[in-house]
Each structure stands twice: as structure tokens, then as C-alpha cells.
Amino acid sequence: MTSNKTLLFTLAGACALPLSLSAQASELQIYGTFLPFVDHVKTSGATAPGLSPANGGATQVAASAYTGDLGNLPARNRITSGTSNLGFRGSYKVSEDLKIIWQIESAVSPDGDAPNSLTSRNSALGLEGSWGRVFFGNWDTPYKYPLLFVGALRGLNPFDNALTANPGFNVPGTTTQNGRANTSADAAFNRRQGNSIQYWSPVVNGFSGRIAYSVNEGKNTATTTLPSVSPDLWSALLSYKAGAFNISYGFERHNDYFGLAQLGGSAGATATNTGSKDVGHELVASYGFSTGTKVSAIVERLSYDSDDTVVGKVNHYERDAWYVLVQQRWGAHQLFGAYGKANAGSATLVGGGPVTTNGLGGAQWSAGYTYSLTKTADLYTSVYGMTNERSATYALFPPVGRVAPGASTTGFGLGILYTF
């Protein structure tokens, strides 16, 4: 009987051994962020009809777009969920210097506005070692990454930066796409990009880098009436950190995305517009003082070019922008204020005709207060606005609706944030 018990315990231990070893080699984490925000928001000041390039309008804006009061969106109360999310991440240790890593993250809507699909946010599978990290998936581009830290809270709210990485023209302040979508999102540089391969370097003497390539899955075959296009995306980031000082340079290029088609240019992927190149350059820096003050800044240039051959059509547009955030903390309290400005930019036409970008500039501002209930929970409030010049259509994220030229958005609200 004793020998049978001994054999039974030996077999049970042998069966449990692989499970024990597997548990030691594997890691699993469930995490999430919820940040519902209730606010009162409206747009006003839309430019009256009758404007044209000849009397102060912009070449890239059709005369019919100027609507006056009909374009103003009425004041309303709303609840937004910002970048609320629920995720699972883990790893499996293959050897002393190699791990399999994975993450599945989904957007969630505490306000109940919309259903969300699995892996709709940063999700990937890859490998990690002392040499860095490489993975395949749907992930924030390196260009977007430093922008995530120029915010008063852990997550994107209506009062956060939607001015940079965005040329206006009702282009979304942030987007998730797998490639060219033939919508206004094609012109956005604040991107979570699917069909991507990324490499992140280790930190060496304060320096680190990231590079991403989103494959040309949308490449097509030329026909008698349409060209072959090969839409892909390259994004890179070089960062340096020394104590409380951080600085990053980001570069991103979209080939055959035809972003200019969304900015008043000619339609893309046609016999008369066979290719395009959209490029972003940004410098993002921050410094935290011993007084609890932190200053963050962004400067940026976006440019859009197409191979359009139709005389009189816009084939180039570029604009510069900047944004500054100041935060002051003392104990559980924080005050913050931000201001940014995008200039009207410059453009050219096929054939070299006269062109104007009058009134395409915009500005964004916000001020607010947060109180930390714990290290993982904050109460917050803010007043904010996006001010458009007479032809501009910069929108906040999430937008109230489609913004008319010259219409400015203002709002104020109160929210709660919890992370786990």
C-alpha cells in the first residue's frame, strides 16, 4: 500500500512538473484604462458664404464649403470615452536572452456609445532580447509614440493635442488603419498602423530608436485606365533621455496614400495622378523641474506631394505647427495649460498658376486641473478650444461633427480616470 502511494505521488509530481516549469517561464498581465469625460461643447463662427481665393479664401477650399451659421453645430452635452482600453499581455521565456512577447488590446466604451472589436488597439506578437524587440501587428507608429506623452493625463481626451500630426481639413486627430483607406484618415500622421513590422532598439547611453514598416498589401495591377500603386508606410524615431530631459526626432513617409486628395487636391490613383509622397518631421522635447513643473513642446512640418498632371490642380502642400504643454504638480494636485498653432502653409499648382492658402491656420488651447485619488485614479476637469481661421477646419478628438470652414470648437467638462 505504501509503495502504491509513493508511486502515485511520484506520477502526480511528474505530471505537475511541466506545468510548474511553464508557469515559471510565462508571464501574463491583465490591464486597462477607463477615462469617461462628460462635457458641454459647441462650434460657432463658421465663415459666411461668398468667400473665394480672389477675396481672401484658400485655393484648397471650394466656395460651396463656406456655409455661415448653417455650418455651426449646436451646443450639446456628451460623454466621451477617450482612449479607454482593456488589454492582455504576456511573454514566454525561451532562453536567457530570448522571450516570445504578445499583446492583445481592445478599445472599450464605458459610455456605451459603440461596440469595440478585439485587437482594435495595440496588438502584436514578437521576440525580445538584449538586442531589442521586433514584432508584427497593429501598433502606434514610432512617429506617434512621443506625442502620447505630451498630455496632462494617461490617455487622449477632447482637450489634448489634435493639432500636430494632422493638417486640418477635418482629418481625424488620431486613426487606426491597416493601409490606404481612401478617406480623410489617409492624410493623418497620428496613426496606429496595422500590417506593420516594428523594431525597437535597447537604450544605449540614453539613446534609443524605433522603426516601423507597414507593408504594401494594397498594391494593385495597372489597367488600361488606372495606374498601379503600392501604398506603404515607413516611420522612424530617434530618442535621447538624460534624467528629467527627453528629446525625440520622428520621421514618417506615406507612399501612394494620396493624402493631398483629402486636402483639396486631385483624386489619387488615377490616370492623371499616378503616385504620391506624404512626409512628416517632428521634434518633441520635455523637461521636468525639481519644483514639480514640467514643460513639453512639439514642432512639426507636414508635406504632401502628388504626381498630378492636370493643370491648375494642387500638387504640393506643406504646413508647420507647434504645441506647448505646461504642468505644475504639488502633492495630489496638478494644474495644466496648453497652446499650439498651425500656420496656413504653402501650396503649388500643376502648371505653376496662382495659389493661396489664406485662412488655413488654426490654434488649440486648454487649461485644467487634476486631483489624484490614488496612484491609479484621477479626477479631472478642463476648458478647451480649437480656433480656426476663416478657411481652416481643424477638429478636436473626438470631433463634435464635421467642422465648417472658420468654425471654432469650445467646451468644458469633468471626468474620472482609472488604470489597473
C-alpha positions in Angstrom: 0.0 0.0 0.0 2.8 2.3 0.9 4.6 1.6 -2.3 1.4 2.4 -4.3 1.1 5.7 -2.5 4.7 6.5 -3.3 4.2 5.7 -7.0 1.0 7.8 -7.1 2.7 10.8 -5.6 5.7 10.3 -7.9 3.5 10.2 -11.0 1.5 13.3 -9.8 4.7 15.2 -9.3 6.0 14.3 -12.7 2.8 15.4 -14.3 2.8 18.7 -12.4 6.5 19.4 -13.3 5.9 20.7 -16.9 3.1 22.9 -15.6 5.3 24.4 -12.9 8.2 25.0 -15.4 5.7 26.5 -17.9 4.4 28.9 -15.2 7.9 30.0 -14.3 8.7 30.7 -18.0 5.4 32.5 -18.7 4.1 35.9 -17.6 0.6 37.2 -18.0 -0.9 40.6 -17.2 -4.4 42.0 -17.5 -4.5 45.8 -17.7 -6.9 48.6 -18.6 -7.6 52.3 -18.6 -11.0 54.0 -18.3 -11.4 57.7 -18.7 -15.0 58.8 -19.2 -15.4 62.6 -19.6 -18.7 64.5 -19.6 -18.6 67.9 -21.3 -20.6 70.7 -22.9 -19.4 71.5 -26.4 -20.3 73.6 -29.4 -19.0 75.1 -32.6 -19.5 78.7 -33.7 -18.2 81.4 -36.1 -18.4 79.4 -39.4 -17.3 81.7 -42.3 -20.2 83.2 -44.3 -20.8 82.2 -47.9 -19.2 84.2 -50.7 -15.5 83.6 -49.9 -13.2 82.6 -52.8 -9.4 82.7 -53.5 -10.0 86.0 -55.1 -11.3 87.7 -52.0 -9.4 86.0 -49.1 -10.3 82.3 -49.4 -8.0 79.4 -49.9 -7.4 77.6 -53.2 -7.9 74.2 -51.5 -11.4 75.1 -50.2 -14.4 75.1 -52.5 -16.7 78.1 -52.4 -19.6 75.9 -51.6 -17.9 74.8 -48.3 -18.5 78.2 -46.7 -21.9 77.9 -45.0 -22.1 80.6 -42.4 -24.5 79.9 -39.5 -25.8 76.7 -41.2 -22.4 75.2 -40.5 -22.3 75.8 -36.8 -23.1 72.7 -34.7 -25.5 73.4 -31.8 -24.3 73.2 -28.2 -24.8 69.8 -26.6 -23.8 67.7 -23.7 -21.9 64.5 -24.3 -19.9 61.7 -22.7 -16.7 60.5 -24.4 -14.5 57.5 -23.5 -11.2 58.9 -24.8 -8.7 56.1 -25.3 -10.3 53.7 -22.7 -9.0 50.2 -23.2 -8.8 46.7 -21.9 -5.7 44.5 -22.6 -3.8 41.3 -22.1 -0.1 41.0 -22.4 2.4 38.3 -21.7 5.7 36.6 -22.5 7.3 33.2 -22.6 11.0 32.8 -21.8 12.7 30.7 -24.5 16.3 31.2 -23.2 18.3 33.6 -21.1 18.3 36.1 -23.9 15.1 35.4 -25.8 11.4 35.9 -25.0 8.3 35.5 -27.0 6.1 38.6 -26.4 2.5 39.2 -27.2 -0.3 41.7 -26.5 -4.0 41.9 -27.3 -5.6 45.3 -26.6 -9.1 46.5 -27.3 -10.8 49.8 -27.2 -13.8 49.9 -24.7 -16.6 52.4 -24.3 -17.7 52.9 -20.7 -20.3 55.4 -22.1 -21.9 52.6 -24.2 -21.7 54.6 -27.4 -20.2 51.9 -29.7 -19.2 48.3 -29.7 -15.4 47.7 -30.0 -13.6 44.9 -31.7 -10.9 42.7 -30.3 -7.3 43.8 -31.1 -8.6 47.3 -32.2 -5.7 48.9 -30.3 -2.0 48.0 -29.9 -1.8 44.2 -30.5 1.2 42.2 -31.7 3.4 39.0 -31.5 7.1 39.2 -31.5 10.5 38.4 -29.9 12.6 40.3 -27.3 16.2 40.1 -26.1 19.1 42.2 -25.1 19.3 43.3 -28.8 15.9 44.9 -28.6 12.4 44.0 -29.7 10.8 43.0 -33.0 7.2 42.2 -33.7 4.4 42.0 -36.2 1.0 43.6 -35.5 -1.3 46.7 -35.2 0.6 49.3 -33.2 1.2 53.0 -32.7 3.8 54.2 -35.2 7.2 55.5 -33.9 6.1 59.0 -35.1 3.1 58.9 -32.8 4.8 57.4 -29.8 6.4 60.6 -28.3 3.2 62.5 -28.8 1.4 60.2 -26.3 3.5 61.8 -23.5 2.5 65.4 -24.3 -0.7 65.2 -22.4 -1.9 66.1 -18.9 -3.4 62.6 -18.3 -2.7 58.9 -19.3 -4.9 58.9 -22.3 -6.3 61.1 -25.1 -9.2 63.4 -24.2 -11.0 66.2 -26.2 -8.7 68.8 -24.6 -5.5 67.1 -25.7 -3.3 67.8 -28.7 -5.1 67.2 -32.0 -3.3 70.0 -33.8 0.0 68.3 -34.7 0.3 65.1 -36.9 -2.8 66.5 -38.6 -3.2 69.0 -41.4 -6.7 70.1 -40.7 -9.4 69.7 -43.4 -11.4 67.5 -40.9 -8.7 64.9 -40.9 -9.1 62.8 -37.7 -6.8 63.7 -34.8 -5.9 60.0 -34.5 -6.7 57.0 -36.5 -6.3 53.2 -36.7 -5.7 51.9 -40.3 -4.2 48.9 -42.0 -3.2 50.9 -45.1 -4.6 53.4 -47.5 -8.3 53.8 -46.8 -9.3 56.3 -49.5 -10.8 58.5 -46.7 -9.6 61.6 -44.8 -7.6 59.3 -42.5 -5.1 58.8 -45.3 -3.7 62.3 -44.5 -3.3 61.7 -40.8 0.1 61.2 -39.1 -1.2 60.3 -35.6 -1.6 56.7 -36.5 -2.0 53.2 -35.1 -0.9 51.2 -38.1 -1.9 47.6 -39.0 0.0 45.2 -41.3 3.2 46.5 -39.6 6.6 45.2 -38.6 8.4 47.2 -35.9 11.9 47.1 -34.3 12.8 48.8 -31.1 16.4 49.1 -30.0 17.7 48.8 -26.5 18.7 52.0 -24.7 22.4 52.7 -25.1 23.9 55.7 -23.2 20.4 57.3 -23.2 19.8 56.8 -26.9 17.1 54.5 -28.4 15.4 54.1 -31.7 12.3 52.6 -33.3 11.5 51.8 -36.9 8.3 50.6 -38.5 7.2 49.4 -41.9 3.6 48.9 -42.9 3.5 46.6 -45.9 2.1 47.4 -49.4 -0.7 44.9 -49.1 -2.9 47.2 -51.1 -0.7 47.1 -54.2 -2.8 46.7 -57.4 -2.2 45.8 -61.0 -2.4 48.5 -63.7 -5.3 48.5 -66.1 -5.9 50.5 -69.3 -7.4 53.3 -67.3 -5.8 53.1 -63.8 -2.2 53.0 -62.7 -0.5 50.5 -60.4 0.0 52.0 -56.9 1.9 50.5 -54.0 0.8 52.1 -50.7 3.2 51.6 -47.9 4.4 53.4 -44.8 7.8 54.0 -43.1 8.1 55.5 -39.7 11.2 56.1 -37.5 12.1 57.6 -34.2 15.4 58.6 -32.5 15.2 59.4 -28.8 17.5 60.6 -26.1 16.8 60.7 -22.3 19.0 62.1 -19.6 17.4 62.4 -16.2 14.3 64.7 -16.5 15.2 65.7 -20.1 13.7 63.9 -23.1 14.0 64.7 -26.8 12.9 62.8 -29.8 13.0 63.3 -33.6 10.4 61.5 -35.6 10.1 60.9 -39.4 7.3 59.3 -41.3 6.6 58.8 -45.0 3.5 57.5 -46.7 3.9 56.3 -50.3 0.8 56.3 -52.6 -1.6 57.2 -49.8 -2.6 60.4 -51.7 -3.2 62.4 -48.6 -3.4 65.6 -50.8 -6.6 64.3 -52.3 -8.1 64.9 -48.8 -6.7 68.4 -48.6 -8.4 69.9 -51.7 -6.1 68.2 -54.2 -7.0 65.9 -57.1 -8.3 62.4 -56.6 -5.5 59.8 -56.3 -4.6 56.6 -58.1 -6.0 57.8 -61.4 -4.6 58.1 -64.9 -3.7 61.7 -64.2 -2.5 61.3 -60.7 -0.3 58.1 -60.5 1.7 58.5 -57.3 2.2 60.5 -54.1 4.5 61.0 -51.2 3.4 62.4 -47.8 6.1 63.2 -45.2 6.2 64.3 -41.6 9.1 65.6 -39.5 8.7 66.3 -35.8 10.8 67.3 -32.8 9.3 66.5 -29.3 11.0 67.5 -26.1 10.2 67.8 -22.4 11.9 68.7 -19.1 10.8 68.2 -15.6 12.0 70.7 -13.0 12.5 69.9 -9.3 9.7 72.4 -8.5 7.1 69.9 -9.9 6.9 71.9 -13.2 7.1 70.0 -16.5 7.3 71.7 -19.9 6.7 69.7 -23.1 6.9 71.0 -26.7 6.3 69.8 -30.2 7.4 71.4 -33.5 6.5 69.8 -36.8 6.4 70.0 -40.6 4.0 68.0 -42.8 4.2 68.0 -46.5 2.1 66.4 -49.2 3.0 65.8 -52.9 1.3 64.1 -55.8 2.2 63.3 -59.4 -0.9 65.1 -60.7 -0.7 66.2 -64.3 -3.9 68.2 -64.6 -3.1 71.9 -65.0 -4.5 74.0 -62.2 -4.7 71.2 -59.6 -2.8 71.4 -56.2 0.2 69.1 -56.4 2.0 70.3 -53.2 1.0 71.5 -49.7 3.1 71.9 -46.6 2.5 73.5 -43.2 4.3 73.9 -39.9 2.9 73.7 -36.4 3.9 73.9 -32.8 2.4 72.9 -29.4 3.4 73.6 -25.8 2.1 72.0 -22.6 3.0 73.2 -19.1 2.1 71.1 -16.0 2.5 72.0 -12.4 2.2 69.4 -9.7 2.1 69.7 -5.9 1.1 66.6 -3.9 -2.1 65.1 -5.4 -2.8 68.3 -7.3 -2.0 69.3 -10.9 -2.7 72.4 -12.9 -2.1 72.4 -16.7 -2.3 74.7 -19.6 -1.5 74.1 -23.3 -1.4 76.2 -26.5 -0.5 75.3 -30.1 -0.7 76.9 -33.5 -0.6 75.6 -37.1 0.2 78.1 -39.8 -1.6 78.4 -43.1 1.2 76.8 -45.0 2.1 77.0 -48.7 1.0 75.2 -51.9 1.8 74.9 -55.6 -0.4 74.1 -58.7 0.3 72.0 -61.7 1.5 74.4 -64.3 2.6 77.0 -61.8 -0.6 79.1 -61.6 -1.5 81.5 -58.8 -2.4 79.7 -55.5 -3.3 80.9 -52.0 -3.5 79.3 -48.6 -5.2 82.3 -46.9 -7.0 81.4 -43.7 -5.9 77.8 -43.4 -4.2 78.3 -40.0 -5.6 77.1 -36.6 -4.9 77.2 -32.9 -5.7 74.9 -30.0 -5.8 75.8 -26.3 -6.7 74.1 -23.0 -6.5 74.6 -19.2 -7.4 72.2 -16.5 -6.9 70.7 -13.1 -6.5 67.1 -11.8 -6.7 65.6 -8.4 -5.1 62.1 -7.8 -7.3 60.0 -5.5 -4.7 57.3 -5.7 -1.7 56.5 -7.9 -4.1 54.9 -10.4 -7.1 57.2 -10.3 -7.6 60.9 -11.1 -10.5 63.3 -11.1 -10.0 65.9 -13.8 -11.7 69.0 -15.3 -10.8 71.2 -18.3 -11.9 74.0 -20.5 -10.6 73.8 -24.1 -11.0 75.1 -27.7 -9.9 74.8 -31.3 -9.9 78.1 -33.1 -10.0 78.0 -36.9 -9.1 80.9 -39.3 -11.7 81.7 -42.0 -10.9 78.7 -44.3 -9.5 76.2 -41.8 -11.2 73.1 -40.5 -9.1 71.7 -37.6 -11.2 69.4 -35.4 -10.8 68.1 -31.8 -10.7 64.4 -31.0 -13.3 63.1 -30.8 -14.9 65.7 -33.0 -18.4 67.0 -32.3 -19.1 66.6 -36.0 -17.8 67.8 -39.3 -16.4 71.3 -38.9 -17.3 74.0 -41.4 -14.5 76.4 -42.5 -13.9 79.1 -39.9 -16.0 77.3 -37.2 -14.3 77.1 -33.8 -15.0 74.4 -31.2 -15.2 75.2 -27.4 -16.1 73.1 -24.5 -15.7 72.3 -20.8 -16.2 69.2 -18.7 -15.4 66.8 -15.9 -14.0 63.3 -15.9 -12.6 60.4 -13.9 -9.6 58.2 -14.9 -8.7 54.7 -13.5 -5.9 52.4 -14.6 -5.2 48.9 -13.4 
